[in-house]
Amino acid sequence: ALDQGGTGRPEGLGDRVAVASARDTTETLSRTQKLMAEELQRSDATLRSLNTQSRSMQDTLQEHRAIVGSLNASRRALARLKRRDFTDRILLAAGLFFYCLVVLYIVKRRLGFAGWRLFSLFGAPPAPDLHADTAHAADDACQVPEGLDRVGACISE
């Protein structure tokens, strides 16, 4: 029952050691394979999660771009509205000023305030009455009772 190879060990002992060593190696390889399979499953789950998150990020990026576009369009529209508001205010103030000038001009013409030189830009200043002396003389010569036409009454005399 000695080893025939000349190692000096019994033949059955070497086989048992070899079988035990092979069994240990097989178990170690089996555990390593199991650990690698678990790691592969975790890596696969991580990859799926990254793909899902990547799609989510792309969708968010597209939505962000759409919102930025809307904000830029809104900003341009707001600037345009501000310019229109400013021009509307200017036009309204100019119209109100012109309206007030027209009203004052009408009041001046109706009430006959000849001393108002402010409105001389709307027309020539009132001309001096050159026939004032003759008009007063005619008024003195022609006494017309109230209610009668002065022109007709003075001509008939």
WOMORA-V761315 format. One record per backbone hydrogen bond with DSSP energy under -0.5 kcal/mol. CO is the residue of the C=O (numbers start at 1). NH is the residue of the N-H. E is the energy in kcal/mol with one decimal. If there is no record, write none. Layout:
co: [CO,CO]
nh: [NH,NH]
e: [E,E]
//
This chain:
co: [1,3,9,10,11,12,13,14,15,16,17,18,19,20,21,22,23,24,25,26,27,28,29,30,31,32,33,34,35,36,37,38,39,40,41,42,43,44,45,46,47,48,49,50,51,52,53,54,55,56,57,58,59,60,61,62,63,64,65,66,67,68,69,70,71,72,73,74,75,76,77,78,79,80,81,82,83,84,85,86,87,88,89,90,91,92,93,94,95,96,97,98,99,100,101,102,103,104,105,106,107,108,108,112,113,115,116,117,118,119,120,128,129,131,132,133,134,135,136,137,138,141,142,145,149,150,151,152,153]
nh: [11,6,3,14,15,16,17,18,19,20,21,22,23,24,25,26,27,28,29,30,31,32,33,34,35,36,37,38,39,40,41,42,43,44,45,46,47,48,49,50,51,52,53,54,55,56,57,58,59,60,61,62,63,64,65,66,67,68,69,70,71,72,73,74,75,76,77,78,79,80,81,82,83,84,85,86,87,88,89,90,91,92,93,94,95,96,97,98,99,100,101,102,103,104,105,106,107,108,109,110,111,112,113,114,116,117,119,120,121,122,123,130,132,135,136,137,138,139,140,141,142,143,144,148,153,154,155,156,157]
e: [-1.1,-0.8,-1.6,-1.3,-1.4,-2.0,-2.3,-2.3,-2.9,-2.9,-2.8,-2.7,-2.6,-2.7,-2.5,-2.7,-2.6,-2.6,-2.9,-2.5,-2.8,-2.6,-2.6,-2.5,-2.9,-2.6,-2.4,-2.4,-2.6,-2.4,-2.3,-2.5,-2.6,-2.4,-2.5,-2.6,-2.5,-2.5,-2.4,-2.5,-2.5,-2.4,-2.6,-2.6,-2.3,-2.3,-2.7,-2.3,-2.5,-2.4,-2.5,-2.4,-2.4,-2.6,-2.5,-2.2,-2.4,-2.7,-2.3,-2.3,-2.7,-2.5,-2.3,-2.6,-2.6,-2.4,-2.4,-2.7,-2.3,-2.3,-2.5,-2.3,-2.2,-2.3,-2.5,-2.3,-2.5,-2.6,-2.3,-2.3,-2.8,-2.6,-2.6,-2.6,-2.7,-2.6,-2.5,-2.6,-2.7,-2.5,-2.3,-2.4,-2.6,-2.5,-2.3,-2.6,-2.5,-2.5,-2.5,-2.6,-2.7,-1.8,-0.9,-1.5,-1.0,-1.1,-0.5,-1.3,-0.5,-1.9,-0.9,-1.0,-0.9,-2.5,-2.1,-1.8,-2.3,-2.0,-2.1,-2.0,-1.9,-0.8,-0.7,-1.5,-1.9,-2.3,-1.6,-1.4,-0.7]
//
